[in-house]
Amino acid sequence: MSSLVGAGSLPTIDADPEALRGAAATLRSSGGEVSAAAGRMQASWQSLGLAYDAPEVGQLVTAMLGVPTAAEAYDAALDSVAGALETYADAVEAAKAKLATLKSEVSALGSDVAAVDDGEDWGDDDGLAGRNDALATEIDGLVAELDDAEAAAAAAISGIEGGRPIVSGSADAWTGTTATSSATSSADGTSGSAEAESSWGAGAEAEGRLDWGSLGSMEGSTDVFAGTKADSSASYAVGPEGLSAKAGAHAMAGGEAHAEGKVDLGDLGEMSGDADAFAGAKAGADAEAKINGTDGVELSAAATAVAGASAAAKGKYEVGPGSVGGSADAFAGAKADASAAASAGPDGISAKAGVEAFAGAKAGAKAEAEFFGISAEVGADVRAGVGVEAKAETSFTWDDVSLHLKGGGALGGGGGGELGVSFSPKEMISDIKKNFGF
């Protein structure tokens, strides 16, 4: 026998059909006003050529052509949302009417059950039991109808371009000790590699993404580690095209964190940024050599040692063929590094070298801009301590024609600066083709 239905068995409907219809009417009105205003703006803008005479007047007039189209799409989206709200309002109104009837019937059943003689079970009365079961079924049906109506409204709005965002993400954390190693070699002995890695401590990482259809998206990730870790690797390859070899080793003790994110604004461009922080000690060395008949000769080597704390952040905004960006960093402690690289081949030549030794504290910032393959950057820093730094890089290839200089020094107090100019023939031609349809 089913339990007796009562007032507590009935659902509560908080939604107000008239309020929903009012919101729908406001959305429709707003969309119409935006569309009408965009039309008036375009009409006024088209007369610009009558009062303004310049080579770019054609581009200025053309730039406004897309505004009415975008406004019409916005109006249509609001109209669709309004329609979904009105449909939901009708469903809520019908559900409220059915709920009022069920309340009356539940109350009547309660009165009839109360009238059953003492010592008798109302469940033994087939009439009362049948009415109770029927009311329970109707109540369950009403709840299902409300859920379906709400889900249908949400689905209709989500289906509109630029509707409800889709959110996704993941996170993980670990503690303990890990150690891995591996070695491989080809059957004929012409190539091989070996690597080993170990760590002790704790770490965590997380990532997430919010996708909002044509309106764009946002995504980001972060990871942190505290403890010690070390890795080393080496590889070689010998073949008809030449030979290559590389080796590296790195060690770290302390804590480090990294975060990065990106916002895609569709036609309005893209913003991105990342940040890093470190406290502790680390050292590393890398070397690589390549010799073949196709690419020529490439040689590089680098070594670094750091003890202290550092933080860095950078950001960039890109739209069309151009971009602007900036970065900032700070360091306190002692560090030394040196690097050199050179290449020569059919695509051109390039060379770079640098050395830095510093003990103390310093902070710096840099700005950069790029347009149609031509880029420039400028930076400066302030220092307190003892140190010297000198770096130079030049390249002359199809992908990059550049010169970058950086220098600085401190004895108690000091500063540094950098300047770079580059030009990519390949990227310029690509940007021109993409933006002008050549």
C-alpha beads as a LAMMPS data file, in Angstrom:
LAMMPS data file: protein, C-alpha beads

438 atoms
437 bonds

1 atom types
1 bond types

-500.0 500.0 xlo xhi
-500.0 500.0 ylo yhi
-500.0 500.0 zlo zhi

Masses

1 110.0

Atoms # bond

1 1 1 0.000 0.000 0.000
2 1 1 1.290 3.443 -0.915
3 1 1 1.713 6.077 1.786
4 1 1 -0.967 8.713 1.964
5 1 1 -0.274 11.733 -0.233
6 1 1 -0.509 15.075 1.503
7 1 1 0.329 18.737 1.035
8 1 1 4.027 17.880 1.492
9 1 1 3.877 15.604 -1.534
10 1 1 3.007 18.497 -3.859
11 1 1 5.764 20.407 -5.735
12 1 1 6.405 24.131 -5.269
13 1 1 6.370 26.254 -8.437
14 1 1 8.243 29.507 -7.885
15 1 1 8.399 30.642 -11.511
16 1 1 6.056 33.500 -12.441
17 1 1 4.569 33.165 -15.956
18 1 1 3.830 36.902 -16.237
19 1 1 7.330 37.845 -15.108
20 1 1 8.767 35.472 -17.726
21 1 1 6.598 37.008 -20.441
22 1 1 7.633 40.482 -19.316
23 1 1 11.313 39.545 -19.563
24 1 1 10.709 38.115 -23.041
25 1 1 9.021 41.339 -24.175
26 1 1 11.932 43.414 -22.820
27 1 1 14.458 41.265 -24.689
28 1 1 12.551 41.614 -27.960
29 1 1 12.296 45.367 -27.532
30 1 1 15.999 45.719 -26.720
31 1 1 17.027 43.673 -29.750
32 1 1 14.847 45.764 -32.031
33 1 1 16.261 48.997 -30.648
34 1 1 19.848 47.826 -31.181
35 1 1 19.116 46.771 -34.754
36 1 1 17.385 50.073 -35.543
37 1 1 20.224 52.095 -33.995
38 1 1 22.795 50.166 -36.050
39 1 1 20.843 50.946 -39.199
40 1 1 20.816 54.657 -38.374
41 1 1 24.548 54.573 -37.614
42 1 1 25.352 53.004 -40.963
43 1 1 23.173 55.518 -42.822
44 1 1 24.952 58.413 -41.133
45 1 1 28.392 56.869 -41.609
46 1 1 27.861 56.409 -45.344
47 1 1 27.673 60.188 -45.740
48 1 1 31.172 60.546 -44.269
49 1 1 32.669 60.727 -47.735
50 1 1 30.732 63.921 -48.435
51 1 1 32.495 65.805 -45.634
52 1 1 35.814 63.989 -45.296
53 1 1 38.323 63.589 -48.120
54 1 1 41.314 61.310 -47.497
55 1 1 42.864 58.180 -49.016
56 1 1 41.446 56.012 -46.214
57 1 1 37.847 57.250 -46.506
58 1 1 36.844 54.127 -48.431
59 1 1 38.142 51.866 -45.661
60 1 1 36.365 53.956 -43.012
61 1 1 33.033 53.703 -44.834
62 1 1 33.474 49.964 -45.447
63 1 1 34.359 49.325 -41.801
64 1 1 30.782 50.114 -40.746
65 1 1 29.105 47.706 -43.178
66 1 1 29.335 44.771 -40.787
67 1 1 27.677 46.587 -37.873
68 1 1 24.024 46.259 -39.050
69 1 1 24.582 42.571 -39.859
70 1 1 25.957 41.932 -36.381
71 1 1 23.079 43.897 -34.832
72 1 1 20.524 41.855 -36.787
73 1 1 22.144 38.631 -35.565
74 1 1 21.971 39.973 -32.009
75 1 1 18.291 40.884 -32.473
76 1 1 17.543 37.400 -33.825
77 1 1 19.322 35.761 -30.883
78 1 1 17.321 37.809 -28.356
79 1 1 14.113 36.963 -30.213
80 1 1 14.944 33.261 -29.939
81 1 1 15.619 33.594 -26.208
82 1 1 12.328 35.456 -25.801
83 1 1 10.495 32.664 -27.626
84 1 1 12.020 30.040 -25.333
85 1 1 10.975 32.057 -22.256
86 1 1 7.406 32.443 -23.561
87 1 1 7.117 28.706 -24.216
88 1 1 8.374 28.021 -20.706
89 1 1 5.917 30.581 -19.297
90 1 1 3.010 28.757 -20.978
91 1 1 4.196 25.446 -19.490
92 1 1 4.497 26.990 -16.003
93 1 1 1.023 28.508 -16.259
94 1 1 -0.498 25.142 -17.222
95 1 1 1.421 23.424 -14.413
96 1 1 0.151 25.930 -11.831
97 1 1 -3.432 25.331 -12.923
98 1 1 -2.935 21.564 -12.618
99 1 1 -1.277 22.038 -9.221
100 1 1 -4.301 23.970 -7.923
101 1 1 -6.567 21.085 -8.943
102 1 1 -4.277 18.527 -7.292
103 1 1 -4.201 20.558 -4.046
104 1 1 -8.001 20.455 -3.932
105 1 1 -8.120 16.725 -4.612
106 1 1 -5.386 15.961 -2.041
107 1 1 -7.280 17.981 0.561
108 1 1 -10.532 16.128 -0.215
109 1 1 -8.767 12.759 0.064
110 1 1 -7.320 13.750 3.424
111 1 1 -10.797 14.638 4.713
112 1 1 -12.240 11.313 3.529
113 1 1 -9.391 9.345 5.124
114 1 1 -9.907 11.224 8.389
115 1 1 -13.540 10.150 8.350
116 1 1 -12.687 6.436 8.360
117 1 1 -13.900 4.742 11.540
118 1 1 -11.375 4.153 14.278
119 1 1 -9.834 0.731 14.111
120 1 1 -10.196 0.504 10.336
121 1 1 -7.371 0.978 7.860
122 1 1 -8.126 3.434 5.050
123 1 1 -5.842 1.355 2.787
124 1 1 -8.346 -1.480 2.935
125 1 1 -10.871 0.763 1.212
126 1 1 -10.345 0.153 -2.514
127 1 1 -11.868 3.514 -3.411
128 1 1 -9.607 5.524 -1.112
129 1 1 -6.497 3.484 -2.049
130 1 1 -7.270 3.899 -5.770
131 1 1 -7.671 7.672 -5.434
132 1 1 -4.417 7.891 -3.452
133 1 1 -2.455 5.938 -6.074
134 1 1 -3.936 8.024 -8.902
135 1 1 -3.000 11.290 -7.155
136 1 1 0.565 10.052 -6.541
137 1 1 0.901 9.242 -10.238
138 1 1 -0.444 12.667 -11.262
139 1 1 1.943 14.440 -8.888
140 1 1 4.924 12.538 -10.321
141 1 1 3.729 13.432 -13.821
142 1 1 3.467 17.121 -12.933
143 1 1 7.023 17.154 -11.555
144 1 1 8.283 15.472 -14.744
145 1 1 6.430 18.001 -16.936
146 1 1 8.042 20.914 -15.060
147 1 1 11.508 19.359 -15.367
148 1 1 11.005 18.722 -19.090
149 1 1 9.801 22.290 -19.700
150 1 1 12.808 23.763 -17.872
151 1 1 15.219 21.474 -19.742
152 1 1 13.602 22.341 -23.092
153 1 1 13.970 26.087 -22.397
154 1 1 17.615 25.662 -21.372
155 1 1 18.342 23.555 -24.465
156 1 1 16.677 26.100 -26.760
157 1 1 18.753 28.953 -25.307
158 1 1 21.959 26.884 -25.336
159 1 1 21.407 26.084 -28.999
160 1 1 21.502 29.767 -29.935
161 1 1 24.908 30.837 -31.298
162 1 1 26.837 32.343 -28.428
163 1 1 24.449 30.786 -25.908
164 1 1 25.272 28.973 -22.688
165 1 1 29.026 28.409 -22.252
166 1 1 30.509 24.929 -22.056
167 1 1 32.803 24.513 -19.065
168 1 1 35.367 21.739 -18.705
169 1 1 38.408 21.109 -16.558
170 1 1 40.526 18.694 -14.573
171 1 1 42.848 18.665 -11.554
172 1 1 45.407 16.277 -10.092
173 1 1 47.800 16.198 -7.132
174 1 1 50.551 13.824 -6.001
175 1 1 53.173 13.276 -3.304
176 1 1 56.081 10.882 -2.961
177 1 1 59.098 9.702 -4.928
178 1 1 59.320 8.828 -8.608
179 1 1 62.197 7.485 -10.684
180 1 1 62.233 6.438 -14.329
181 1 1 64.900 5.527 -16.838
182 1 1 64.975 4.211 -20.374
183 1 1 67.383 3.419 -23.184
184 1 1 66.751 2.589 -26.826
185 1 1 68.885 1.752 -29.844
186 1 1 68.100 0.988 -33.452
187 1 1 68.818 -2.495 -34.761
188 1 1 71.669 -1.285 -36.970
189 1 1 73.149 0.913 -34.246
190 1 1 72.803 4.165 -36.201
191 1 1 70.668 5.875 -33.541
192 1 1 70.054 5.611 -29.837
193 1 1 68.942 7.503 -26.773
194 1 1 68.946 7.243 -23.001
195 1 1 67.228 9.269 -20.313
196 1 1 66.633 9.195 -16.591
197 1 1 64.463 11.250 -14.278
198 1 1 63.793 11.277 -10.551
199 1 1 61.843 13.492 -8.171
200 1 1 60.851 13.691 -4.529
201 1 1 58.226 16.028 -3.122
202 1 1 54.695 17.118 -3.906
203 1 1 52.987 18.586 -6.943
204 1 1 49.614 19.592 -8.301
205 1 1 48.194 20.675 -11.647
206 1 1 44.864 21.906 -12.934
207 1 1 43.396 23.085 -16.211
208 1 1 40.060 24.454 -17.351
209 1 1 38.258 25.831 -20.375
210 1 1 35.130 27.876 -20.958
211 1 1 33.834 27.806 -24.553
212 1 1 31.189 30.361 -25.515
213 1 1 30.531 29.541 -29.168
214 1 1 31.208 32.349 -31.632
215 1 1 31.729 34.800 -28.770
216 1 1 35.063 33.169 -27.993
217 1 1 36.633 31.075 -25.280
218 1 1 38.837 31.189 -22.194
219 1 1 41.285 28.561 -21.045
220 1 1 44.000 28.272 -18.433
221 1 1 46.264 25.898 -16.584
222 1 1 48.534 25.906 -13.573
223 1 1 51.031 23.559 -11.957
224 1 1 53.141 23.708 -8.804
225 1 1 55.973 21.574 -7.400
226 1 1 57.963 21.535 -4.171
227 1 1 60.872 19.187 -3.546
228 1 1 63.846 17.971 -5.572
229 1 1 64.123 16.609 -9.073
230 1 1 66.827 15.787 -11.595
231 1 1 66.967 14.564 -15.156
232 1 1 69.547 13.711 -17.779
233 1 1 69.360 12.617 -21.398
234 1 1 71.543 11.875 -24.399
235 1 1 70.890 10.821 -27.973
236 1 1 72.638 10.390 -31.289
237 1 1 71.775 9.588 -34.886
238 1 1 73.931 8.785 -37.928
239 1 1 72.524 8.419 -41.423
240 1 1 72.824 9.310 -45.101
241 1 1 71.847 12.918 -44.394
242 1 1 74.509 13.433 -41.712
243 1 1 74.832 13.105 -37.965
244 1 1 73.372 14.665 -34.836
245 1 1 74.006 14.379 -31.123
246 1 1 72.688 16.090 -28.025
247 1 1 72.993 15.754 -24.271
248 1 1 71.619 17.530 -21.234
249 1 1 71.403 17.366 -17.460
250 1 1 69.351 19.414 -14.978
251 1 1 68.770 19.463 -11.225
252 1 1 66.485 21.490 -8.979
253 1 1 65.752 21.777 -5.262
254 1 1 63.045 24.129 -4.038
255 1 1 59.621 25.178 -5.217
256 1 1 58.276 26.332 -8.554
257 1 1 54.923 27.334 -10.005
258 1 1 53.621 28.091 -13.476
259 1 1 50.319 29.450 -14.760
260 1 1 49.107 30.360 -18.224
261 1 1 45.873 31.473 -19.788
262 1 1 44.315 32.567 -23.054
263 1 1 41.176 34.469 -24.029
264 1 1 39.930 34.108 -27.617
265 1 1 37.679 37.019 -28.605
266 1 1 36.908 35.816 -32.113
267 1 1 37.285 38.615 -34.664
268 1 1 38.389 40.978 -31.892
269 1 1 41.647 39.080 -31.430
270 1 1 43.305 36.983 -28.763
271 1 1 44.870 37.733 -25.392
272 1 1 47.340 35.410 -23.688
273 1 1 49.643 35.453 -20.717
274 1 1 51.713 33.307 -18.417
275 1 1 53.575 33.613 -15.143
276 1 1 56.358 31.687 -13.421
277 1 1 57.844 31.718 -9.931
278 1 1 60.792 29.849 -8.421
279 1 1 62.580 29.713 -5.083
280 1 1 65.562 27.453 -4.396
281 1 1 68.557 26.299 -6.399
282 1 1 68.907 24.786 -9.850
283 1 1 71.585 24.048 -12.415
284 1 1 71.660 22.672 -15.919
285 1 1 73.711 22.172 -19.052
286 1 1 72.796 21.333 -22.659
287 1 1 74.742 20.778 -25.860
288 1 1 73.682 19.880 -29.402
289 1 1 75.366 19.410 -32.770
290 1 1 73.893 18.726 -36.227
291 1 1 75.756 18.257 -39.501
292 1 1 74.010 17.302 -42.729
293 1 1 74.030 18.115 -46.403
294 1 1 70.556 19.643 -46.422
295 1 1 70.498 22.099 -43.520
296 1 1 74.227 22.668 -43.050
297 1 1 75.829 22.920 -39.626
298 1 1 74.175 23.768 -36.305
299 1 1 76.026 23.948 -32.996
300 1 1 74.773 25.084 -29.579
301 1 1 75.718 24.866 -25.925
302 1 1 74.386 26.411 -22.724
303 1 1 74.958 26.184 -18.985
304 1 1 73.213 27.847 -16.056
305 1 1 73.272 27.881 -12.247
306 1 1 70.821 29.760 -9.992
307 1 1 70.318 30.117 -6.252
308 1 1 67.583 32.472 -5.057
309 1 1 64.064 33.488 -5.956
310 1 1 62.558 34.738 -9.187
311 1 1 59.224 35.670 -10.697
312 1 1 58.190 36.557 -14.242
313 1 1 55.012 37.382 -16.092
314 1 1 54.162 38.281 -19.665
315 1 1 51.100 39.075 -21.728
316 1 1 50.216 39.537 -25.380
317 1 1 47.308 40.802 -27.468
318 1 1 47.013 39.757 -31.111
319 1 1 44.529 40.920 -33.724
320 1 1 44.802 40.590 -37.495
321 1 1 48.397 41.007 -38.737
322 1 1 49.608 42.808 -35.595
323 1 1 50.322 42.234 -31.923
324 1 1 51.532 44.055 -28.820
325 1 1 52.975 42.544 -25.686
326 1 1 54.883 43.142 -22.527
327 1 1 56.728 41.297 -19.797
328 1 1 58.187 41.869 -16.357
329 1 1 60.569 39.894 -14.164
330 1 1 62.310 40.101 -10.820
331 1 1 65.175 38.157 -9.248
332 1 1 66.999 38.061 -5.932
333 1 1 70.014 35.807 -5.336
334 1 1 72.966 34.679 -7.424
335 1 1 73.124 33.215 -10.891
336 1 1 75.479 32.573 -13.765
337 1 1 74.822 31.402 -17.284
338 1 1 76.534 31.225 -20.639
339 1 1 75.325 30.194 -24.072
340 1 1 76.451 30.133 -27.667
341 1 1 74.916 28.939 -30.904
342 1 1 75.688 29.173 -34.599
343 1 1 74.228 27.789 -37.803
344 1 1 75.113 27.990 -41.489
345 1 1 73.208 26.481 -44.364
346 1 1 71.342 27.096 -47.615
347 1 1 68.652 29.185 -45.826
348 1 1 71.164 31.665 -44.372
349 1 1 73.344 32.151 -41.332
350 1 1 72.746 33.027 -37.702
351 1 1 74.812 33.381 -34.550
352 1 1 74.268 34.298 -30.928
353 1 1 76.292 34.367 -27.741
354 1 1 75.760 35.563 -24.211
355 1 1 77.165 35.514 -20.738
356 1 1 75.758 36.686 -17.404
357 1 1 76.947 36.589 -13.815
358 1 1 75.038 38.389 -11.089
359 1 1 74.576 38.463 -7.328
360 1 1 71.976 40.750 -5.780
361 1 1 68.502 41.849 -6.854
362 1 1 67.111 43.141 -10.118
363 1 1 63.782 43.861 -11.791
364 1 1 63.030 44.588 -15.407
365 1 1 60.310 45.100 -18.005
366 1 1 60.075 44.770 -21.760
367 1 1 57.586 45.820 -24.449
368 1 1 57.251 44.507 -27.984
369 1 1 55.099 45.041 -31.057
370 1 1 54.752 43.283 -34.405
371 1 1 52.956 44.249 -37.609
372 1 1 53.059 42.442 -40.961
373 1 1 56.201 40.517 -40.067
374 1 1 58.138 43.558 -38.783
375 1 1 58.754 43.555 -35.049
376 1 1 60.558 45.658 -32.477
377 1 1 61.201 45.357 -28.765
378 1 1 62.722 47.495 -26.067
379 1 1 63.476 46.732 -22.439
380 1 1 65.201 48.020 -19.322
381 1 1 66.021 46.856 -15.806
382 1 1 67.395 48.131 -12.512
383 1 1 69.914 46.239 -10.369
384 1 1 71.388 46.286 -6.894
385 1 1 74.461 44.108 -6.391
386 1 1 77.425 42.974 -8.451
387 1 1 77.225 41.598 -11.964
388 1 1 77.776 41.876 -15.686
389 1 1 75.729 40.807 -18.711
390 1 1 76.327 40.891 -22.458
391 1 1 74.344 39.192 -25.214
392 1 1 74.240 39.559 -28.985
393 1 1 72.239 37.757 -31.654
394 1 1 71.946 38.172 -35.393
395 1 1 70.178 36.225 -38.107
396 1 1 69.794 36.497 -41.864
397 1 1 67.391 33.869 -43.232
398 1 1 64.134 33.660 -45.198
399 1 1 62.240 33.327 -41.910
400 1 1 64.106 35.959 -39.936
401 1 1 66.319 38.985 -40.519
402 1 1 67.137 40.317 -37.053
403 1 1 69.524 41.989 -34.642
404 1 1 69.153 41.790 -30.866
405 1 1 71.484 43.396 -28.349
406 1 1 71.361 43.255 -24.555
407 1 1 73.762 44.495 -21.904
408 1 1 74.007 45.657 -18.330
409 1 1 76.184 45.938 -15.267
410 1 1 76.066 46.710 -11.569
411 1 1 78.543 47.464 -8.810
412 1 1 76.386 48.380 -5.857
413 1 1 73.740 49.782 -8.188
414 1 1 73.192 49.739 -11.917
415 1 1 70.908 48.904 -14.783
416 1 1 70.604 47.299 -18.166
417 1 1 68.769 47.559 -21.427
418 1 1 67.958 45.685 -24.586
419 1 1 66.908 46.499 -28.117
420 1 1 65.753 44.213 -30.856
421 1 1 64.518 44.630 -34.421
422 1 1 63.453 41.801 -36.689
423 1 1 61.809 41.301 -40.045
424 1 1 60.373 38.093 -41.467
425 1 1 59.996 38.168 -45.264
426 1 1 58.069 34.903 -45.139
427 1 1 55.596 36.126 -42.492
428 1 1 55.069 39.475 -44.218
429 1 1 54.069 37.811 -47.482
430 1 1 51.799 35.401 -45.597
431 1 1 50.063 38.253 -43.701
432 1 1 49.553 40.274 -46.872
433 1 1 47.977 37.294 -48.624
434 1 1 45.734 36.497 -45.651
435 1 1 44.526 40.062 -44.971
436 1 1 44.199 41.356 -48.522
437 1 1 43.199 38.197 -50.354
438 1 1 46.149 38.114 -52.771

Bonds

1 1 1 2
2 1 2 3
3 1 3 4
4 1 4 5
5 1 5 6
6 1 6 7
7 1 7 8
8 1 8 9
9 1 9 10
10 1 10 11
11 1 11 12
12 1 12 13
13 1 13 14
14 1 14 15
15 1 15 16
16 1 16 17
17 1 17 18
18 1 18 19
19 1 19 20
20 1 20 21
21 1 21 22
22 1 22 23
23 1 23 24
24 1 24 25
25 1 25 26
26 1 26 27
27 1 27 28
28 1 28 29
29 1 29 30
30 1 30 31
31 1 31 32
32 1 32 33
33 1 33 34
34 1 34 35
35 1 35 36
36 1 36 37
37 1 37 38
38 1 38 39
39 1 39 40
40 1 40 41
41 1 41 42
42 1 42 43
43 1 43 44
44 1 44 45
45 1 45 46
46 1 46 47
47 1 47 48
48 1 48 49
49 1 49 50
50 1 50 51
51 1 51 52
52 1 52 53
53 1 53 54
54 1 54 55
55 1 55 56
56 1 56 57
57 1 57 58
58 1 58 59
59 1 59 60
60 1 60 61
61 1 61 62
62 1 62 63
63 1 63 64
64 1 64 65
65 1 65 66
66 1 66 67
67 1 67 68
68 1 68 69
69 1 69 70
70 1 70 71
71 1 71 72
72 1 72 73
73 1 73 74
74 1 74 75
75 1 75 76
76 1 76 77
77 1 77 78
78 1 78 79
79 1 79 80
80 1 80 81
81 1 81 82
82 1 82 83
83 1 83 84
84 1 84 85
85 1 85 86
86 1 86 87
87 1 87 88
88 1 88 89
89 1 89 90
90 1 90 91
91 1 91 92
92 1 92 93
93 1 93 94
94 1 94 95
95 1 95 96
96 1 96 97
97 1 97 98
98 1 98 99
99 1 99 100
100 1 100 101
101 1 101 102
102 1 102 103
103 1 103 104
104 1 104 105
105 1 105 106
106 1 106 107
107 1 107 108
108 1 108 109
109 1 109 110
110 1 110 111
111 1 111 112
112 1 112 113
113 1 113 114
114 1 114 115
115 1 115 116
116 1 116 117
117 1 117 118
118 1 118 119
119 1 119 120
120 1 120 121
121 1 121 122
122 1 122 123
123 1 123 124
124 1 124 125
125 1 125 126
126 1 126 127
127 1 127 128
128 1 128 129
129 1 129 130
130 1 130 131
131 1 131 132
132 1 132 133
133 1 133 134
134 1 134 135
135 1 135 136
136 1 136 137
137 1 137 138
138 1 138 139
139 1 139 140
140 1 140 141
141 1 141 142
142 1 142 143
143 1 143 144
144 1 144 145
145 1 145 146
146 1 146 147
147 1 147 148
148 1 148 149
149 1 149 150
150 1 150 151
151 1 151 152
152 1 152 153
153 1 153 154
154 1 154 155
155 1 155 156
156 1 156 157
157 1 157 158
158 1 158 159
159 1 159 160
160 1 160 161
161 1 161 162
162 1 162 163
163 1 163 164
164 1 164 165
165 1 165 166
166 1 166 167
167 1 167 168
168 1 168 169
169 1 169 170
170 1 170 171
171 1 171 172
172 1 172 173
173 1 173 174
174 1 174 175
175 1 175 176
176 1 176 177
177 1 177 178
178 1 178 179
179 1 179 180
180 1 180 181
181 1 181 182
182 1 182 183
183 1 183 184
184 1 184 185
185 1 185 186
186 1 186 187
187 1 187 188
188 1 188 189
189 1 189 190
190 1 190 191
191 1 191 192
192 1 192 193
193 1 193 194
194 1 194 195
195 1 195 196
196 1 196 197
197 1 197 198
198 1 198 199
199 1 199 200
200 1 200 201
201 1 201 202
202 1 202 203
203 1 203 204
204 1 204 205
205 1 205 206
206 1 206 207
207 1 207 208
208 1 208 209
209 1 209 210
210 1 210 211
211 1 211 212
212 1 212 213
213 1 213 214
214 1 214 215
215 1 215 216
216 1 216 217
217 1 217 218
218 1 218 219
219 1 219 220
220 1 220 221
221 1 221 222
222 1 222 223
223 1 223 224
224 1 224 225
225 1 225 226
226 1 226 227
227 1 227 228
228 1 228 229
229 1 229 230
230 1 230 231
231 1 231 232
232 1 232 233
233 1 233 234
234 1 234 235
235 1 235 236
236 1 236 237
237 1 237 238
238 1 238 239
239 1 239 240
240 1 240 241
241 1 241 242
242 1 242 243
243 1 243 244
244 1 244 245
245 1 245 246
246 1 246 247
247 1 247 248
248 1 248 249
249 1 249 250
250 1 250 251
251 1 251 252
252 1 252 253
253 1 253 254
254 1 254 255
255 1 255 256
256 1 256 257
257 1 257 258
258 1 258 259
259 1 259 260
260 1 260 261
261 1 261 262
262 1 262 263
263 1 263 264
264 1 264 265
265 1 265 266
266 1 266 267
267 1 267 268
268 1 268 269
269 1 269 270
270 1 270 271
271 1 271 272
272 1 272 273
273 1 273 274
274 1 274 275
275 1 275 276
276 1 276 277
277 1 277 278
278 1 278 279
279 1 279 280
280 1 280 281
281 1 281 282
282 1 282 283
283 1 283 284
284 1 284 285
285 1 285 286
286 1 286 287
287 1 287 288
288 1 288 289
289 1 289 290
290 1 290 291
291 1 291 292
292 1 292 293
293 1 293 294
294 1 294 295
295 1 295 296
296 1 296 297
297 1 297 298
298 1 298 299
299 1 299 300
300 1 300 301
301 1 301 302
302 1 302 303
303 1 303 304
304 1 304 305
305 1 305 306
306 1 306 307
307 1 307 308
308 1 308 309
309 1 309 310
310 1 310 311
311 1 311 312
312 1 312 313
313 1 313 314
314 1 314 315
315 1 315 316
316 1 316 317
317 1 317 318
318 1 318 319
319 1 319 320
320 1 320 321
321 1 321 322
322 1 322 323
323 1 323 324
324 1 324 325
325 1 325 326
326 1 326 327
327 1 327 328
328 1 328 329
329 1 329 330
330 1 330 331
331 1 331 332
332 1 332 333
333 1 333 334
334 1 334 335
335 1 335 336
336 1 336 337
337 1 337 338
338 1 338 339
339 1 339 340
340 1 340 341
341 1 341 342
342 1 342 343
343 1 343 344
344 1 344 345
345 1 345 346
346 1 346 347
347 1 347 348
348 1 348 349
349 1 349 350
350 1 350 351
351 1 351 352
352 1 352 353
353 1 353 354
354 1 354 355
355 1 355 356
356 1 356 357
357 1 357 358
358 1 358 359
359 1 359 360
360 1 360 361
361 1 361 362
362 1 362 363
363 1 363 364
364 1 364 365
365 1 365 366
366 1 366 367
367 1 367 368
368 1 368 369
369 1 369 370
370 1 370 371
371 1 371 372
372 1 372 373
373 1 373 374
374 1 374 375
375 1 375 376
376 1 376 377
377 1 377 378
378 1 378 379
379 1 379 380
380 1 380 381
381 1 381 382
382 1 382 383
383 1 383 384
384 1 384 385
385 1 385 386
386 1 386 387
387 1 387 388
388 1 388 389
389 1 389 390
390 1 390 391
391 1 391 392
392 1 392 393
393 1 393 394
394 1 394 395
395 1 395 396
396 1 396 397
397 1 397 398
398 1 398 399
399 1 399 400
400 1 400 401
401 1 401 402
402 1 402 403
403 1 403 404
404 1 404 405
405 1 405 406
406 1 406 407
407 1 407 408
408 1 408 409
409 1 409 410
410 1 410 411
411 1 411 412
412 1 412 413
413 1 413 414
414 1 414 415
415 1 415 416
416 1 416 417
417 1 417 418
418 1 418 419
419 1 419 420
420 1 420 421
421 1 421 422
422 1 422 423
423 1 423 424
424 1 424 425
425 1 425 426
426 1 426 427
427 1 427 428
428 1 428 429
429 1 429 430
430 1 430 431
431 1 431 432
432 1 432 433
433 1 433 434
434 1 434 435
435 1 435 436
436 1 436 437
437 1 437 438
